[in-house]
Amino acid sequence: SPPASAAPSPSPAPTASPLASPTQGASPSPSPTAGSRTYTVRPGDTLGAIAAKFGTTTRVLVQLNGIPNPSLIRVGAVLKLP
């Protein structure tokens, strides 16, 4: 039992370490990007369509952007995305 337990442990450890490094290197990049993602409203866009496109809800977009009337979004407005 102990040798079997010890064998899988070293095996995943080296595998996990190289994988963890690129993941850690990649994680900080998307994090700032995710926090500062924006979308510029285009003609024909609706808040619902924008929410669906980015996998969120209109409610989240309304709260994040302080939109007083979700039915009225202006072309050229820059919306913050979650």
Backbone hydrogen bonds, N-H to C=O, Kabsch-Sander energy under -0.5 kcal/mol:
donor,donor_aa,acceptor,acceptor_aa,energy
5,S,1,S,-2.8
6,A,2,P,-2.9
7,A,3,P,-2.5
9,S,5,S,-1.2
11,S,7,A,-1.7
13,A,9,S,-1.9
15,T,11,S,-1.3
16,A,12,P,-3.9
17,S,13,A,-2.7
19,L,15,T,-1.5
20,A,16,A,-3.3
21,S,17,S,-2.3
23,T,19,L,-1.9
24,Q,20,A,-3.2
25,G,21,S,-2.6
26,A,22,P,-2.6
27,S,23,T,-3.1
29,S,25,G,-0.6
31,S,27,S,-2.3
33,T,29,S,-1.8
34,A,30,P,-3.9
35,G,31,S,-2.3
36,S,32,P,-1.3
37,R,34,A,-0.9
39,Y,79,L,-2.2
41,V,39,Y,-0.6
41,V,77,A,-3.1
45,D,42,R,-2.2
50,I,46,T,-2.4
51,A,47,L,-2.7
52,A,48,G,-2.5
53,K,49,A,-2.4
54,F,50,I,-1.6
55,G,52,A,-1.1
56,T,51,A,-3.0
61,L,57,T,-2.0
62,V,58,T,-2.9
63,Q,59,R,-2.5
64,L,60,V,-2.9
65,N,61,L,-2.1
66,G,62,V,-1.1
67,I,62,V,-1.7
72,L,69,N,-2.2
73,I,71,S,-0.6
76,G,41,V,-2.9
77,A,74,R,-2.1
79,L,39,Y,-3.5
79,L,77,A,-0.7
81,L,37,R,-2.7
